[in-house]
């Protein structure tokens, strides 16, 4: 019997933060959409749900994944990380179908600057009216955690 997929799993280990705590107004003012951030402590980033990779940035620092029901998320690993391609080893390609938990990229944290907040990784949803609840805000979460964040798409 196939395992029932959870609504959403945390795609990386680290400290779960409200989007407002991201020290970059591009994300914290929610102009890109509702979301949250994780201050990365692990070395892998996985797909939070099954779907299609609709964007995979060449540097490996960001991905956009769309679920079959239309839920769409931008996963941006680290702040100001676009030119830091040596820190990433992407494991998937654009237009590839991924399953929940598939590794998107490996991350070498030693290649990030030691500045505070460099590993803060925003996740932003393109869906308006998305109901998002951080059940473990300001707590450390592990990759694959299915209870840390609750999402509800309007019908």
Chimera marker file (.cmm) of the C-alpha trace (Angstrom):
<marker_set name="trace">
<marker id="1" x="0.000" y="0.000" z="0.000" r="1" g="1" b="0" radius="0.5"/>
<marker id="2" x="1.362" y="3.424" z="-0.952" r="1" g="1" b="0" radius="0.5"/>
<marker id="3" x="2.164" y="5.775" z="1.900" r="1" g="1" b="0" radius="0.5"/>
<marker id="4" x="-0.297" y="8.667" z="2.257" r="1" g="1" b="0" radius="0.5"/>
<marker id="5" x="1.458" y="11.951" z="1.505" r="1" g="1" b="0" radius="0.5"/>
<marker id="6" x="1.281" y="14.621" z="4.170" r="1" g="1" b="0" radius="0.5"/>
<marker id="7" x="-0.017" y="18.072" z="3.231" r="1" g="1" b="0" radius="0.5"/>
<marker id="8" x="3.369" y="19.736" z="3.732" r="1" g="1" b="0" radius="0.5"/>
<marker id="9" x="6.709" y="18.759" z="5.258" r="1" g="1" b="0" radius="0.5"/>
<marker id="10" x="9.476" y="21.081" z="6.396" r="1" g="1" b="0" radius="0.5"/>
<marker id="11" x="12.057" y="21.035" z="3.565" r="1" g="1" b="0" radius="0.5"/>
<marker id="12" x="15.131" y="21.665" z="5.743" r="1" g="1" b="0" radius="0.5"/>
<marker id="13" x="16.305" y="21.473" z="9.334" r="1" g="1" b="0" radius="0.5"/>
<marker id="14" x="16.718" y="24.674" z="11.327" r="1" g="1" b="0" radius="0.5"/>
<marker id="15" x="15.019" y="27.400" z="13.326" r="1" g="1" b="0" radius="0.5"/>
<marker id="16" x="11.452" y="28.067" z="12.102" r="1" g="1" b="0" radius="0.5"/>
<marker id="17" x="10.825" y="31.817" z="11.772" r="1" g="1" b="0" radius="0.5"/>
<marker id="18" x="7.892" y="34.030" z="10.819" r="1" g="1" b="0" radius="0.5"/>
<marker id="19" x="8.499" y="35.761" z="7.468" r="1" g="1" b="0" radius="0.5"/>
<marker id="20" x="8.458" y="39.122" z="9.273" r="1" g="1" b="0" radius="0.5"/>
<marker id="21" x="11.706" y="38.110" z="11.037" r="1" g="1" b="0" radius="0.5"/>
<marker id="22" x="13.651" y="37.813" z="7.749" r="1" g="1" b="0" radius="0.5"/>
<marker id="23" x="16.208" y="40.665" z="7.595" r="1" g="1" b="0" radius="0.5"/>
<marker id="24" x="15.389" y="41.343" z="3.917" r="1" g="1" b="0" radius="0.5"/>
<marker id="25" x="12.310" y="43.437" z="3.117" r="1" g="1" b="0" radius="0.5"/>
<marker id="26" x="11.862" y="41.638" z="-0.214" r="1" g="1" b="0" radius="0.5"/>
<marker id="27" x="10.561" y="38.749" z="1.873" r="1" g="1" b="0" radius="0.5"/>
<marker id="28" x="9.554" y="40.239" z="5.237" r="1" g="1" b="0" radius="0.5"/>
<marker id="29" x="7.049" y="42.736" z="3.801" r="1" g="1" b="0" radius="0.5"/>
<marker id="30" x="5.272" y="39.779" z="2.124" r="1" g="1" b="0" radius="0.5"/>
<marker id="31" x="5.229" y="41.514" z="-1.276" r="1" g="1" b="0" radius="0.5"/>
<marker id="32" x="6.148" y="38.134" z="-2.807" r="1" g="1" b="0" radius="0.5"/>
<marker id="33" x="3.468" y="36.338" z="-0.809" r="1" g="1" b="0" radius="0.5"/>
<marker id="34" x="2.729" y="34.648" z="2.506" r="1" g="1" b="0" radius="0.5"/>
<marker id="35" x="5.345" y="32.346" z="3.936" r="1" g="1" b="0" radius="0.5"/>
<marker id="36" x="7.915" y="31.627" z="6.611" r="1" g="1" b="0" radius="0.5"/>
<marker id="37" x="11.659" y="31.093" z="6.895" r="1" g="1" b="0" radius="0.5"/>
<marker id="38" x="14.042" y="28.542" z="8.321" r="1" g="1" b="0" radius="0.5"/>
<marker id="39" x="17.530" y="29.393" z="9.529" r="1" g="1" b="0" radius="0.5"/>
<marker id="40" x="19.213" y="26.398" z="7.914" r="1" g="1" b="0" radius="0.5"/>
<marker id="41" x="21.173" y="24.069" z="10.186" r="1" g="1" b="0" radius="0.5"/>
<marker id="42" x="21.241" y="20.928" z="8.014" r="1" g="1" b="0" radius="0.5"/>
<marker id="43" x="22.906" y="20.145" z="4.700" r="1" g="1" b="0" radius="0.5"/>
<marker id="44" x="19.978" y="19.064" z="2.512" r="1" g="1" b="0" radius="0.5"/>
<marker id="45" x="16.843" y="20.729" z="1.201" r="1" g="1" b="0" radius="0.5"/>
<marker id="46" x="13.979" y="18.451" z="0.147" r="1" g="1" b="0" radius="0.5"/>
<marker id="47" x="10.715" y="18.948" z="-1.686" r="1" g="1" b="0" radius="0.5"/>
<marker id="48" x="7.957" y="19.845" z="0.811" r="1" g="1" b="0" radius="0.5"/>
<marker id="49" x="5.351" y="18.126" z="-1.389" r="1" g="1" b="0" radius="0.5"/>
<marker id="50" x="5.065" y="16.176" z="-4.647" r="1" g="1" b="0" radius="0.5"/>
<marker id="51" x="4.790" y="18.257" z="-7.796" r="1" g="1" b="0" radius="0.5"/>
<marker id="52" x="6.657" y="19.814" z="-10.705" r="1" g="1" b="0" radius="0.5"/>
<marker id="53" x="9.802" y="21.935" z="-10.405" r="1" g="1" b="0" radius="0.5"/>
<marker id="54" x="8.760" y="24.975" z="-12.442" r="1" g="1" b="0" radius="0.5"/>
<marker id="55" x="11.991" y="26.873" z="-11.752" r="1" g="1" b="0" radius="0.5"/>
<marker id="56" x="15.451" y="25.715" z="-10.710" r="1" g="1" b="0" radius="0.5"/>
<marker id="57" x="17.922" y="28.589" z="-10.575" r="1" g="1" b="0" radius="0.5"/>
<marker id="58" x="21.307" y="27.721" z="-12.177" r="1" g="1" b="0" radius="0.5"/>
<marker id="59" x="23.211" y="28.600" z="-8.991" r="1" g="1" b="0" radius="0.5"/>
<marker id="60" x="21.145" y="26.020" z="-7.067" r="1" g="1" b="0" radius="0.5"/>
<marker id="61" x="20.058" y="28.552" z="-4.422" r="1" g="1" b="0" radius="0.5"/>
<marker id="62" x="16.344" y="28.647" z="-5.249" r="1" g="1" b="0" radius="0.5"/>
<marker id="63" x="13.513" y="26.486" z="-6.580" r="1" g="1" b="0" radius="0.5"/>
<marker id="64" x="9.837" y="26.943" z="-7.348" r="1" g="1" b="0" radius="0.5"/>
<marker id="65" x="7.643" y="23.863" z="-7.022" r="1" g="1" b="0" radius="0.5"/>
<marker id="66" x="3.972" y="23.565" z="-7.987" r="1" g="1" b="0" radius="0.5"/>
<marker id="67" x="1.718" y="20.908" z="-6.513" r="1" g="1" b="0" radius="0.5"/>
<marker id="68" x="-1.016" y="19.364" z="-8.680" r="1" g="1" b="0" radius="0.5"/>
<marker id="69" x="-3.706" y="21.316" z="-6.782" r="1" g="1" b="0" radius="0.5"/>
<marker id="70" x="-1.950" y="24.599" z="-7.646" r="1" g="1" b="0" radius="0.5"/>
<marker id="71" x="-0.068" y="25.235" z="-4.390" r="1" g="1" b="0" radius="0.5"/>
<marker id="72" x="3.176" y="26.941" z="-5.414" r="1" g="1" b="0" radius="0.5"/>
<marker id="73" x="6.229" y="27.664" z="-3.257" r="1" g="1" b="0" radius="0.5"/>
<marker id="74" x="9.502" y="29.507" z="-3.779" r="1" g="1" b="0" radius="0.5"/>
<marker id="75" x="12.286" y="28.006" z="-1.673" r="1" g="1" b="0" radius="0.5"/>
<marker id="76" x="15.168" y="30.500" z="-1.410" r="1" g="1" b="0" radius="0.5"/>
<marker id="77" x="18.170" y="29.031" z="0.417" r="1" g="1" b="0" radius="0.5"/>
<marker id="78" x="20.087" y="31.673" z="2.339" r="1" g="1" b="0" radius="0.5"/>
<marker id="79" x="20.012" y="35.437" z="1.924" r="1" g="1" b="0" radius="0.5"/>
<marker id="80" x="22.160" y="37.058" z="-0.792" r="1" g="1" b="0" radius="0.5"/>
<marker id="81" x="23.125" y="33.541" z="-1.874" r="1" g="1" b="0" radius="0.5"/>
<marker id="82" x="22.543" y="33.910" z="-5.625" r="1" g="1" b="0" radius="0.5"/>
<marker id="83" x="26.244" y="34.384" z="-6.438" r="1" g="1" b="0" radius="0.5"/>
<marker id="84" x="27.305" y="31.619" z="-4.050" r="1" g="1" b="0" radius="0.5"/>
<marker id="85" x="26.870" y="28.679" z="-6.437" r="1" g="1" b="0" radius="0.5"/>
<marker id="86" x="29.811" y="26.791" z="-4.871" r="1" g="1" b="0" radius="0.5"/>
<marker id="87" x="27.648" y="26.303" z="-1.753" r="1" g="1" b="0" radius="0.5"/>
<marker id="88" x="25.028" y="24.254" z="-3.624" r="1" g="1" b="0" radius="0.5"/>
<marker id="89" x="24.893" y="20.929" z="-5.426" r="1" g="1" b="0" radius="0.5"/>
<marker id="90" x="21.483" y="20.767" z="-7.100" r="1" g="1" b="0" radius="0.5"/>
<marker id="91" x="19.978" y="17.306" z="-7.382" r="1" g="1" b="0" radius="0.5"/>
<marker id="92" x="17.021" y="18.095" z="-9.675" r="1" g="1" b="0" radius="0.5"/>
<marker id="93" x="16.253" y="19.974" z="-12.888" r="1" g="1" b="0" radius="0.5"/>
<marker id="94" x="13.580" y="22.373" z="-14.071" r="1" g="1" b="0" radius="0.5"/>
<marker id="95" x="10.345" y="20.640" z="-15.189" r="1" g="1" b="0" radius="0.5"/>
<marker id="96" x="11.261" y="17.501" z="-13.272" r="1" g="1" b="0" radius="0.5"/>
<marker id="97" x="8.492" y="15.808" z="-11.296" r="1" g="1" b="0" radius="0.5"/>
<marker id="98" x="9.489" y="15.362" z="-7.669" r="1" g="1" b="0" radius="0.5"/>
<marker id="99" x="8.024" y="13.381" z="-4.803" r="1" g="1" b="0" radius="0.5"/>
<marker id="100" x="7.618" y="14.742" z="-1.309" r="1" g="1" b="0" radius="0.5"/>
<marker id="101" x="10.971" y="14.317" z="0.452" r="1" g="1" b="0" radius="0.5"/>
<marker id="102" x="13.108" y="14.136" z="-2.724" r="1" g="1" b="0" radius="0.5"/>
<marker id="103" x="16.400" y="15.998" z="-2.257" r="1" g="1" b="0" radius="0.5"/>
<marker id="104" x="16.413" y="19.271" z="-4.209" r="1" g="1" b="0" radius="0.5"/>
<marker id="105" x="19.952" y="20.324" z="-3.326" r="1" g="1" b="0" radius="0.5"/>
<marker id="106" x="22.846" y="19.676" z="-1.001" r="1" g="1" b="0" radius="0.5"/>
<marker id="107" x="24.166" y="22.695" z="0.911" r="1" g="1" b="0" radius="0.5"/>
<marker id="108" x="27.734" y="23.346" z="2.072" r="1" g="1" b="0" radius="0.5"/>
<marker id="109" x="27.137" y="25.730" z="4.978" r="1" g="1" b="0" radius="0.5"/>
<marker id="110" x="30.879" y="26.406" z="5.331" r="1" g="1" b="0" radius="0.5"/>
<marker id="111" x="30.693" y="28.375" z="2.071" r="1" g="1" b="0" radius="0.5"/>
<marker id="112" x="28.285" y="30.914" z="3.546" r="1" g="1" b="0" radius="0.5"/>
<marker id="113" x="29.579" y="34.093" z="5.186" r="1" g="1" b="0" radius="0.5"/>
<marker id="114" x="29.698" y="33.975" z="8.981" r="1" g="1" b="0" radius="0.5"/>
<marker id="115" x="27.369" y="36.980" z="9.184" r="1" g="1" b="0" radius="0.5"/>
<marker id="116" x="24.256" y="36.591" z="11.262" r="1" g="1" b="0" radius="0.5"/>
<marker id="117" x="21.257" y="35.609" z="9.163" r="1" g="1" b="0" radius="0.5"/>
<marker id="118" x="23.195" y="34.396" z="6.098" r="1" g="1" b="0" radius="0.5"/>
<marker id="119" x="21.527" y="30.966" z="6.331" r="1" g="1" b="0" radius="0.5"/>
<marker id="120" x="17.979" y="32.292" z="6.763" r="1" g="1" b="0" radius="0.5"/>
<marker id="121" x="15.990" y="30.617" z="3.983" r="1" g="1" b="0" radius="0.5"/>
<marker id="122" x="12.589" y="32.104" z="3.078" r="1" g="1" b="0" radius="0.5"/>
<marker id="123" x="9.746" y="29.981" z="1.702" r="1" g="1" b="0" radius="0.5"/>
<marker id="124" x="7.104" y="32.075" z="-0.036" r="1" g="1" b="0" radius="0.5"/>
<marker id="125" x="3.796" y="30.898" z="-1.475" r="1" g="1" b="0" radius="0.5"/>
<marker id="126" x="2.377" y="32.399" z="-4.674" r="1" g="1" b="0" radius="0.5"/>
<marker id="127" x="-1.199" y="31.528" z="-3.698" r="1" g="1" b="0" radius="0.5"/>
<marker id="128" x="-3.348" y="34.422" z="-2.464" r="1" g="1" b="0" radius="0.5"/>
<marker id="129" x="-5.636" y="33.733" z="0.518" r="1" g="1" b="0" radius="0.5"/>
<marker id="130" x="-3.470" y="30.823" z="1.667" r="1" g="1" b="0" radius="0.5"/>
<marker id="131" x="-4.016" y="30.079" z="5.349" r="1" g="1" b="0" radius="0.5"/>
<marker id="132" x="-0.630" y="29.418" z="6.950" r="1" g="1" b="0" radius="0.5"/>
<marker id="133" x="-0.018" y="28.484" z="10.583" r="1" g="1" b="0" radius="0.5"/>
<marker id="134" x="3.415" y="28.066" z="12.166" r="1" g="1" b="0" radius="0.5"/>
<marker id="135" x="2.786" y="25.438" z="14.832" r="1" g="1" b="0" radius="0.5"/>
<marker id="136" x="6.441" y="25.462" z="15.942" r="1" g="1" b="0" radius="0.5"/>
<marker id="137" x="7.421" y="29.122" z="15.417" r="1" g="1" b="0" radius="0.5"/>
<marker id="138" x="10.841" y="30.053" z="16.812" r="1" g="1" b="0" radius="0.5"/>
<marker id="139" x="11.613" y="26.383" z="17.496" r="1" g="1" b="0" radius="0.5"/>
<marker id="140" x="14.165" y="24.108" z="15.870" r="1" g="1" b="0" radius="0.5"/>
<marker id="141" x="12.552" y="21.735" z="13.381" r="1" g="1" b="0" radius="0.5"/>
<marker id="142" x="13.909" y="18.743" z="11.478" r="1" g="1" b="0" radius="0.5"/>
<marker id="143" x="13.678" y="18.151" z="7.757" r="1" g="1" b="0" radius="0.5"/>
<marker id="144" x="10.523" y="16.126" z="7.057" r="1" g="1" b="0" radius="0.5"/>
<marker id="145" x="8.562" y="17.482" z="10.053" r="1" g="1" b="0" radius="0.5"/>
<marker id="146" x="4.895" y="17.325" z="9.078" r="1" g="1" b="0" radius="0.5"/>
<marker id="147" x="3.445" y="19.139" z="12.086" r="1" g="1" b="0" radius="0.5"/>
<marker id="148" x="5.572" y="22.328" z="12.176" r="1" g="1" b="0" radius="0.5"/>
<marker id="149" x="3.577" y="24.165" z="9.486" r="1" g="1" b="0" radius="0.5"/>
<marker id="150" x="-0.095" y="23.872" z="8.520" r="1" g="1" b="0" radius="0.5"/>
<marker id="151" x="-1.364" y="25.059" z="5.146" r="1" g="1" b="0" radius="0.5"/>
<marker id="152" x="-4.872" y="25.445" z="3.862" r="1" g="1" b="0" radius="0.5"/>
<marker id="153" x="-5.722" y="26.448" z="0.301" r="1" g="1" b="0" radius="0.5"/>
<marker id="154" x="-9.096" y="28.142" z="-0.167" r="1" g="1" b="0" radius="0.5"/>
<marker id="155" x="-11.612" y="25.970" z="-2.036" r="1" g="1" b="0" radius="0.5"/>
<link id1="1" id2="2" r="1" g="1" b="0" radius="0.2"/>
<link id1="2" id2="3" r="1" g="1" b="0" radius="0.2"/>
<link id1="3" id2="4" r="1" g="1" b="0" radius="0.2"/>
<link id1="4" id2="5" r="1" g="1" b="0" radius="0.2"/>
<link id1="5" id2="6" r="1" g="1" b="0" radius="0.2"/>
<link id1="6" id2="7" r="1" g="1" b="0" radius="0.2"/>
<link id1="7" id2="8" r="1" g="1" b="0" radius="0.2"/>
<link id1="8" id2="9" r="1" g="1" b="0" radius="0.2"/>
<link id1="9" id2="10" r="1" g="1" b="0" radius="0.2"/>
<link id1="10" id2="11" r="1" g="1" b="0" radius="0.2"/>
<link id1="11" id2="12" r="1" g="1" b="0" radius="0.2"/>
<link id1="12" id2="13" r="1" g="1" b="0" radius="0.2"/>
<link id1="13" id2="14" r="1" g="1" b="0" radius="0.2"/>
<link id1="14" id2="15" r="1" g="1" b="0" radius="0.2"/>
<link id1="15" id2="16" r="1" g="1" b="0" radius="0.2"/>
<link id1="16" id2="17" r="1" g="1" b="0" radius="0.2"/>
<link id1="17" id2="18" r="1" g="1" b="0" radius="0.2"/>
<link id1="18" id2="19" r="1" g="1" b="0" radius="0.2"/>
<link id1="19" id2="20" r="1" g="1" b="0" radius="0.2"/>
<link id1="20" id2="21" r="1" g="1" b="0" radius="0.2"/>
<link id1="21" id2="22" r="1" g="1" b="0" radius="0.2"/>
<link id1="22" id2="23" r="1" g="1" b="0" radius="0.2"/>
<link id1="23" id2="24" r="1" g="1" b="0" radius="0.2"/>
<link id1="24" id2="25" r="1" g="1" b="0" radius="0.2"/>
<link id1="25" id2="26" r="1" g="1" b="0" radius="0.2"/>
<link id1="26" id2="27" r="1" g="1" b="0" radius="0.2"/>
<link id1="27" id2="28" r="1" g="1" b="0" radius="0.2"/>
<link id1="28" id2="29" r="1" g="1" b="0" radius="0.2"/>
<link id1="29" id2="30" r="1" g="1" b="0" radius="0.2"/>
<link id1="30" id2="31" r="1" g="1" b="0" radius="0.2"/>
<link id1="31" id2="32" r="1" g="1" b="0" radius="0.2"/>
<link id1="32" id2="33" r="1" g="1" b="0" radius="0.2"/>
<link id1="33" id2="34" r="1" g="1" b="0" radius="0.2"/>
<link id1="34" id2="35" r="1" g="1" b="0" radius="0.2"/>
<link id1="35" id2="36" r="1" g="1" b="0" radius="0.2"/>
<link id1="36" id2="37" r="1" g="1" b="0" radius="0.2"/>
<link id1="37" id2="38" r="1" g="1" b="0" radius="0.2"/>
<link id1="38" id2="39" r="1" g="1" b="0" radius="0.2"/>
<link id1="39" id2="40" r="1" g="1" b="0" radius="0.2"/>
<link id1="40" id2="41" r="1" g="1" b="0" radius="0.2"/>
<link id1="41" id2="42" r="1" g="1" b="0" radius="0.2"/>
<link id1="42" id2="43" r="1" g="1" b="0" radius="0.2"/>
<link id1="43" id2="44" r="1" g="1" b="0" radius="0.2"/>
<link id1="44" id2="45" r="1" g="1" b="0" radius="0.2"/>
<link id1="45" id2="46" r="1" g="1" b="0" radius="0.2"/>
<link id1="46" id2="47" r="1" g="1" b="0" radius="0.2"/>
<link id1="47" id2="48" r="1" g="1" b="0" radius="0.2"/>
<link id1="48" id2="49" r="1" g="1" b="0" radius="0.2"/>
<link id1="49" id2="50" r="1" g="1" b="0" radius="0.2"/>
<link id1="50" id2="51" r="1" g="1" b="0" radius="0.2"/>
<link id1="51" id2="52" r="1" g="1" b="0" radius="0.2"/>
<link id1="52" id2="53" r="1" g="1" b="0" radius="0.2"/>
<link id1="53" id2="54" r="1" g="1" b="0" radius="0.2"/>
<link id1="54" id2="55" r="1" g="1" b="0" radius="0.2"/>
<link id1="55" id2="56" r="1" g="1" b="0" radius="0.2"/>
<link id1="56" id2="57" r="1" g="1" b="0" radius="0.2"/>
<link id1="57" id2="58" r="1" g="1" b="0" radius="0.2"/>
<link id1="58" id2="59" r="1" g="1" b="0" radius="0.2"/>
<link id1="59" id2="60" r="1" g="1" b="0" radius="0.2"/>
<link id1="60" id2="61" r="1" g="1" b="0" radius="0.2"/>
<link id1="61" id2="62" r="1" g="1" b="0" radius="0.2"/>
<link id1="62" id2="63" r="1" g="1" b="0" radius="0.2"/>
<link id1="63" id2="64" r="1" g="1" b="0" radius="0.2"/>
<link id1="64" id2="65" r="1" g="1" b="0" radius="0.2"/>
<link id1="65" id2="66" r="1" g="1" b="0" radius="0.2"/>
<link id1="66" id2="67" r="1" g="1" b="0" radius="0.2"/>
<link id1="67" id2="68" r="1" g="1" b="0" radius="0.2"/>
<link id1="68" id2="69" r="1" g="1" b="0" radius="0.2"/>
<link id1="69" id2="70" r="1" g="1" b="0" radius="0.2"/>
<link id1="70" id2="71" r="1" g="1" b="0" radius="0.2"/>
<link id1="71" id2="72" r="1" g="1" b="0" radius="0.2"/>
<link id1="72" id2="73" r="1" g="1" b="0" radius="0.2"/>
<link id1="73" id2="74" r="1" g="1" b="0" radius="0.2"/>
<link id1="74" id2="75" r="1" g="1" b="0" radius="0.2"/>
<link id1="75" id2="76" r="1" g="1" b="0" radius="0.2"/>
<link id1="76" id2="77" r="1" g="1" b="0" radius="0.2"/>
<link id1="77" id2="78" r="1" g="1" b="0" radius="0.2"/>
<link id1="78" id2="79" r="1" g="1" b="0" radius="0.2"/>
<link id1="79" id2="80" r="1" g="1" b="0" radius="0.2"/>
<link id1="80" id2="81" r="1" g="1" b="0" radius="0.2"/>
<link id1="81" id2="82" r="1" g="1" b="0" radius="0.2"/>
<link id1="82" id2="83" r="1" g="1" b="0" radius="0.2"/>
<link id1="83" id2="84" r="1" g="1" b="0" radius="0.2"/>
<link id1="84" id2="85" r="1" g="1" b="0" radius="0.2"/>
<link id1="85" id2="86" r="1" g="1" b="0" radius="0.2"/>
<link id1="86" id2="87" r="1" g="1" b="0" radius="0.2"/>
<link id1="87" id2="88" r="1" g="1" b="0" radius="0.2"/>
<link id1="88" id2="89" r="1" g="1" b="0" radius="0.2"/>
<link id1="89" id2="90" r="1" g="1" b="0" radius="0.2"/>
<link id1="90" id2="91" r="1" g="1" b="0" radius="0.2"/>
<link id1="91" id2="92" r="1" g="1" b="0" radius="0.2"/>
<link id1="92" id2="93" r="1" g="1" b="0" radius="0.2"/>
<link id1="93" id2="94" r="1" g="1" b="0" radius="0.2"/>
<link id1="94" id2="95" r="1" g="1" b="0" radius="0.2"/>
<link id1="95" id2="96" r="1" g="1" b="0" radius="0.2"/>
<link id1="96" id2="97" r="1" g="1" b="0" radius="0.2"/>
<link id1="97" id2="98" r="1" g="1" b="0" radius="0.2"/>
<link id1="98" id2="99" r="1" g="1" b="0" radius="0.2"/>
<link id1="99" id2="100" r="1" g="1" b="0" radius="0.2"/>
<link id1="100" id2="101" r="1" g="1" b="0" radius="0.2"/>
<link id1="101" id2="102" r="1" g="1" b="0" radius="0.2"/>
<link id1="102" id2="103" r="1" g="1" b="0" radius="0.2"/>
<link id1="103" id2="104" r="1" g="1" b="0" radius="0.2"/>
<link id1="104" id2="105" r="1" g="1" b="0" radius="0.2"/>
<link id1="105" id2="106" r="1" g="1" b="0" radius="0.2"/>
<link id1="106" id2="107" r="1" g="1" b="0" radius="0.2"/>
<link id1="107" id2="108" r="1" g="1" b="0" radius="0.2"/>
<link id1="108" id2="109" r="1" g="1" b="0" radius="0.2"/>
<link id1="109" id2="110" r="1" g="1" b="0" radius="0.2"/>
<link id1="110" id2="111" r="1" g="1" b="0" radius="0.2"/>
<link id1="111" id2="112" r="1" g="1" b="0" radius="0.2"/>
<link id1="112" id2="113" r="1" g="1" b="0" radius="0.2"/>
<link id1="113" id2="114" r="1" g="1" b="0" radius="0.2"/>
<link id1="114" id2="115" r="1" g="1" b="0" radius="0.2"/>
<link id1="115" id2="116" r="1" g="1" b="0" radius="0.2"/>
<link id1="116" id2="117" r="1" g="1" b="0" radius="0.2"/>
<link id1="117" id2="118" r="1" g="1" b="0" radius="0.2"/>
<link id1="118" id2="119" r="1" g="1" b="0" radius="0.2"/>
<link id1="119" id2="120" r="1" g="1" b="0" radius="0.2"/>
<link id1="120" id2="121" r="1" g="1" b="0" radius="0.2"/>
<link id1="121" id2="122" r="1" g="1" b="0" radius="0.2"/>
<link id1="122" id2="123" r="1" g="1" b="0" radius="0.2"/>
<link id1="123" id2="124" r="1" g="1" b="0" radius="0.2"/>
<link id1="124" id2="125" r="1" g="1" b="0" radius="0.2"/>
<link id1="125" id2="126" r="1" g="1" b="0" radius="0.2"/>
<link id1="126" id2="127" r="1" g="1" b="0" radius="0.2"/>
<link id1="127" id2="128" r="1" g="1" b="0" radius="0.2"/>
<link id1="128" id2="129" r="1" g="1" b="0" radius="0.2"/>
<link id1="129" id2="130" r="1" g="1" b="0" radius="0.2"/>
<link id1="130" id2="131" r="1" g="1" b="0" radius="0.2"/>
<link id1="131" id2="132" r="1" g="1" b="0" radius="0.2"/>
<link id1="132" id2="133" r="1" g="1" b="0" radius="0.2"/>
<link id1="133" id2="134" r="1" g="1" b="0" radius="0.2"/>
<link id1="134" id2="135" r="1" g="1" b="0" radius="0.2"/>
<link id1="135" id2="136" r="1" g="1" b="0" radius="0.2"/>
<link id1="136" id2="137" r="1" g="1" b="0" radius="0.2"/>
<link id1="137" id2="138" r="1" g="1" b="0" radius="0.2"/>
<link id1="138" id2="139" r="1" g="1" b="0" radius="0.2"/>
<link id1="139" id2="140" r="1" g="1" b="0" radius="0.2"/>
<link id1="140" id2="141" r="1" g="1" b="0" radius="0.2"/>
<link id1="141" id2="142" r="1" g="1" b="0" radius="0.2"/>
<link id1="142" id2="143" r="1" g="1" b="0" radius="0.2"/>
<link id1="143" id2="144" r="1" g="1" b="0" radius="0.2"/>
<link id1="144" id2="145" r="1" g="1" b="0" radius="0.2"/>
<link id1="145" id2="146" r="1" g="1" b="0" radius="0.2"/>
<link id1="146" id2="147" r="1" g="1" b="0" radius="0.2"/>
<link id1="147" id2="148" r="1" g="1" b="0" radius="0.2"/>
<link id1="148" id2="149" r="1" g="1" b="0" radius="0.2"/>
<link id1="149" id2="150" r="1" g="1" b="0" radius="0.2"/>
<link id1="150" id2="151" r="1" g="1" b="0" radius="0.2"/>
<link id1="151" id2="152" r="1" g="1" b="0" radius="0.2"/>
<link id1="152" id2="153" r="1" g="1" b="0" radius="0.2"/>
<link id1="153" id2="154" r="1" g="1" b="0" radius="0.2"/>
<link id1="154" id2="155" r="1" g="1" b="0" radius="0.2"/>
</marker_set>
